[in-house]
Amino acid sequence: MHLFRLDAVRWRPLRTRLSPIFTSGKLKDMFHLLLNCSDHFEKYLDQIVSKDGIVECRDLTSKFTTDVIGSCAFGLEINALKEENNQFQKMGRKIFRSTSKTVIRILLREVPWLYKHFGYLLDDHDVTKFMTDVTRDTIQYRKQNNISRHDFIDTLIDLKDNPDKLGVNNVTDAFIAAQSFVFFAAGFETSSSTMSYAMYELAQNQSIQDKVREEIKEVLNNDDGVILYENIKKMSYLEKIFQGLFLRNNSLIIQRLKFISK
């Protein structure tokens, strides 16, 4: 069971272990990985525009997001921008596709005892197997080659080797894979949707697009055109654009259950 579905007793220690991954210091350390993905993104976008001129933003941003998550969280080169039928991206789409089966599965999860007995019939077993295999293989490779990146996977390795940090005797492969699943799923949908909305809104509002372009150029010109982590934080108008998008388009609503012990 992943972080969003755990009870309060198990949720708190797991959240405590995963939260440091998202500190400003960690994000700054991973910024060069994001820039590398951005370079591939820029080249890919140039190719699309030169061929057609029409850009499908949702597909474009989902590919970029897949590459970023793969690089920053899993230490893998996903190459979703280069491969049209990339397996990671296919799984990301499958997680969020809307079908009658998906709706029934979501409703059934609100009745734990019922889901425990029949939920497996509605699960996407290929997605589960894919995330389990990727996580297990990545962990094994790092252990065998003594690789440490201080990222999400390293945190999972630490939890598996030291289950007492979660107050349990053993951390299973299924539990580890579940955390990988929710980490990938949350980043894939929320980030790609937000960026595609931003692209669309900027395309529809030329004056806003011009203003944010001027701000970006002005900030970068002060540092010889180099994109730095600190520079992004100076782009206040760009930040306001995304804040406005967050208010208008909520990608995910999480209902948290409150357990009251008496």
C-alpha positions in Angstrom: 0.0 0.0 0.0 1.4 3.4 -1.0 1.8 6.6 1.0 -1.6 8.1 0.1 -3.5 5.0 1.3 -1.8 4.2 4.6 -3.3 4.6 8.0 -2.0 7.3 10.3 0.3 5.0 12.3 2.3 3.9 9.2 1.8 7.1 7.2 3.7 9.4 9.6 7.1 7.6 9.7 7.0 7.0 5.9 6.2 10.7 5.2 9.0 11.7 7.5 11.5 9.6 5.5 10.3 10.7 2.1 9.9 14.5 2.8 13.6 15.4 2.8 13.7 14.4 -0.9 11.8 17.6 -1.7 13.9 20.1 0.3 15.2 23.2 -1.5 18.8 21.8 -1.2 17.8 18.5 -2.8 16.0 20.3 -5.6 19.0 22.5 -6.2 21.3 19.5 -6.4 19.0 17.9 -9.1 18.6 21.0 -11.1 21.4 20.1 -13.6 19.5 16.9 -14.3 16.4 18.9 -15.1 18.4 21.2 -17.4 19.7 18.2 -19.3 16.1 17.0 -19.9 15.2 20.6 -20.9 17.9 20.6 -23.6 16.4 17.4 -25.1 13.0 19.0 -24.8 14.0 22.1 -26.7 15.6 20.1 -29.5 12.5 17.9 -29.8 10.2 20.9 -29.9 12.3 22.5 -32.7 11.9 19.3 -34.7 8.1 19.2 -34.3 7.7 22.9 -35.2 9.9 22.6 -38.3 7.9 19.7 -39.6 4.3 20.7 -38.9 4.0 23.9 -36.8 1.2 22.3 -34.7 2.1 21.1 -31.3 0.0 18.8 -29.1 1.0 20.2 -25.7 -0.4 17.4 -23.5 1.7 14.7 -25.3 4.7 17.0 -25.3 4.7 17.8 -21.6 4.0 14.2 -20.6 7.1 13.0 -22.4 9.2 15.7 -20.8 7.8 15.0 -17.3 8.5 11.3 -17.8 12.1 12.0 -18.6 12.5 14.4 -15.7 11.0 11.9 -13.2 13.1 9.1 -14.6 16.3 11.1 -14.3 15.7 12.9 -10.9 13.9 10.1 -9.0 15.1 6.8 -10.5 18.4 7.8 -12.0 17.3 6.4 -15.4 17.5 7.8 -18.9 13.9 7.2 -20.0 14.2 8.9 -23.5 10.4 9.4 -23.8 11.1 12.4 -26.1 13.0 10.2 -28.5 10.9 7.0 -28.3 7.4 7.3 -29.6 6.2 4.1 -27.8 8.1 4.6 -24.6 7.0 2.1 -22.0 7.2 4.5 -19.1 4.9 7.0 -20.8 2.5 4.3 -21.8 2.2 3.2 -18.2 1.7 6.8 -17.1 -1.2 7.2 -19.5 -2.7 3.9 -18.4 -2.7 5.0 -14.8 -4.9 8.0 -15.5 -7.1 6.8 -18.3 -10.8 7.1 -17.5 -12.7 3.8 -17.9 -15.6 2.2 -16.1 -13.1 -0.2 -14.6 -11.1 2.7 -13.1 -14.2 4.3 -11.6 -15.3 1.0 -10.0 -11.8 0.4 -8.6 -11.7 3.9 -7.0 -15.2 3.4 -5.4 -14.3 -0.1 -4.2 -11.2 1.2 -2.4 -13.5 3.2 -0.1 -14.6 -0.2 1.3 -11.3 -1.8 2.4 -12.6 -5.2 3.3 -14.4 -5.5 -0.1 -11.4 -4.3 -2.0 -9.1 -6.7 -0.2 -11.1 -9.7 -1.6 -12.0 -8.4 -5.1 -9.7 -5.4 -5.8 -7.1 -7.6 -7.5 -9.6 -8.3 -10.3 -9.7 -4.6 -11.2 -6.0 -3.8 -10.9 -3.9 -3.1 -13.9 -1.5 -6.0 -13.3 0.8 -5.0 -16.2 1.4 -1.5 -14.6 2.0 -3.2 -11.2 4.5 -5.6 -12.7 6.3 -2.9 -14.7 6.8 -0.6 -11.6 7.9 -3.6 -9.5 10.4 -4.8 -12.0 11.8 -1.3 -12.7 12.2 -0.5 -8.9 13.7 -3.9 -8.1 16.2 -3.9 -11.0 17.3 -0.3 -10.2 17.8 -1.1 -6.5 19.8 -4.3 -7.4 21.9 -2.4 -9.9 22.8 0.3 -7.4 23.6 -2.2 -4.6 25.8 -4.3 -6.9 27.7 -1.3 -8.2 27.8 0.6 -5.0 26.0 3.6 -6.5 24.6 6.4 -4.3 22.7 9.4 -5.7 20.8 10.5 -2.5 17.5 10.5 -4.4 14.2 8.7 -4.1 15.5 5.3 -4.9 18.3 5.6 -2.3 15.6 6.5 0.3 13.7 3.3 -0.6 16.9 1.2 -0.3 17.5 2.7 3.1 13.9 1.8 4.2 14.2 -1.7 2.9 17.5 -2.3 4.6 16.3 -0.6 7.9 12.6 -1.5 8.3 12.7 -0.4 11.9 12.7 3.2 10.7 9.0 2.5 9.8 8.3 0.6 12.9 8.0 -2.8 11.1 10.0 -6.0 10.9 10.1 -6.2 7.2 9.6 -4.0 4.1 8.4 -6.1 1.1 9.2 -5.5 -2.5 5.5 -4.8 -3.1 5.5 -2.0 -0.5 8.6 -0.5 -2.1 7.1 -0.7 -5.6 3.9 0.9 -4.3 5.9 4.0 -3.2 7.6 4.2 -6.6 4.2 3.9 -8.3 2.6 6.8 -6.4 5.8 8.9 -6.8 5.8 8.5 -10.5 2.0 8.8 -10.9 1.8 12.0 -8.9 4.6 13.7 -10.7 3.5 12.5 -14.1 0.0 13.8 -14.1 0.2 17.0 -12.0 3.4 18.4 -13.6 2.5 17.5 -17.2 -1.1 18.8 -16.9 0.1 22.1 -15.3 2.7 22.7 -18.0 0.3 21.9 -20.9 -2.3 24.3 -19.4 0.3 27.0 -19.1 1.3 26.5 -22.8 -2.3 26.7 -23.9 -3.1 29.8 -21.8 0.1 31.6 -23.0 -0.8 30.8 -26.6 -4.2 32.3 -26.0 -2.9 35.4 -24.3 -0.2 37.0 -26.4 0.3 40.0 -24.1 0.9 37.8 -21.0 3.3 35.6 -23.1 5.3 38.7 -24.2 5.5 39.9 -20.6 6.8 36.7 -19.2 9.2 36.3 -22.1 10.7 39.7 -21.3 11.0 38.8 -17.6 12.8 35.6 -18.4 15.2 37.3 -20.9 15.9 40.1 -18.4 16.8 37.7 -15.6 18.9 35.5 -17.8 20.8 38.4 -19.3 22.0 39.4 -15.9 23.8 36.1 -15.7 25.1 35.8 -19.2 22.1 33.8 -20.3 22.9 30.9 -18.0 19.8 29.2 -16.4 20.5 28.8 -12.7 18.3 27.5 -9.8 18.5 30.9 -8.2 17.4 32.6 -11.4 14.1 30.7 -11.6 13.2 32.0 -8.1 13.7 35.6 -9.4 11.0 35.2 -12.1 8.0 36.5 -10.0 5.7 37.0 -13.0 6.3 33.4 -14.1 5.4 32.3 -10.6 2.2 34.2 -10.6 1.2 32.5 -13.9 1.5 29.1 -12.3 -0.2 30.2 -9.1 -3.1 31.3 -11.2 -3.2 28.0 -13.0 -3.2 26.1 -9.7 -6.3 28.0 -8.7 -8.1 27.4 -12.0 -7.1 23.8 -12.7 -6.8 21.3 -9.8 -5.2 18.1 -11.2 -5.7 16.0 -8.2 -8.0 16.0 -5.2 -6.9 13.9 -2.3 -9.4 12.9 0.3 -7.7 12.1 3.5 -9.4 10.0 6.1 -9.2 11.2 9.7 -8.8 8.6 12.3 -10.0 9.6 15.8 -8.8 7.3 18.5 -10.7 7.3 21.7 
